[in-house]
Amino acid sequence: MSILTVENVNKRFGGLQALSNVNLQVEEGTVHAIIGPNGAGKSTLLNCFVGRLEPDTGSVVFNDVSLLGLKPHQINQVGVSRVFQTPEIFDDMSLLENVTIPALAKRDGSFKLNAWNAVRDENGIRDAAMECLADVELDGKSDELARALSRGDKRRLELAMCLVQEPKLLLLDEPTAGMSRADTNNTIELMKRIAENGMTMVVIEHDMHVVFSLAEKISVLAQGTVIAEDLPDKIKGDPRVQEAYLGGAHL
């Protein structure tokens, strides 16, 4: 069953056609990777999913709800959460505070920077935040300031901030960018555990080790167009993908 359906999405910036008739379907409970060379339109496409950009034409439907015209917080409310290329966290707040704020935004339908002051005694929210920190193995650092975390742990914190909202679809834009190989492997294992619990994920990633460790289906973008969509083993051997993505080299 498809949870996200994208049909004939086009997006132009001045003279640049960033997306051209993009079509894809994401099946519920799967990990779907979107790969392609720099400038292929991957992040632009993801921004069309979360309300940061509006396509010029086409449709983006999540669980029978059109996402076009919705504000980012409204898209979050219907069950879509996103992890960005650069972790978007509150450096001067504790890990527990960082995870509590999106939990409140999900509950109340709005985002409030002073939300922490209103929830200090709400044990249910705090318990949910601690559970999510435990899920990403950061509960032992719950009182530490986020600025002190390594890049890998900041990424884990951002995942906890998404998971506490109980999304139905998790979008990850280069979740291992800038990480050491050890942190990358730890993140792969974490994402595998999340996927095993039934989470649907769309992953944009340049690291093919990450892609082929996680993805059940792969869509390949080149110059704003989907040139291939298939199972990972078939994508590896597709000459169109090898030419567009790696100049003919094997994946």
Buried (B, 14 or more C-beta within 10 A) or exposed (E): EBBBBBBEBBBBEEEEBBBBBBBBBBBBBBBBBBBBBEBBBBBBBBBBBBBBBEBBEBBBBBBEEEBBEBEBEBBBBBBBBBBBBEBEBBEEBBBBBBBBBBBBBBBEEEBEEEBBEEBEEBEEBBEBBBBBBEBBEBBEBBEBBBEEBEBBBBBBBBBBBBBBBEBBBBBBBBBBBBBEEEBBBBBBEBBEEBBEEEBBBBBBBBBBEBBBBBBBBBBBBBBBBBBBBBEBEEBBEBEEBBEBBEEEEEB
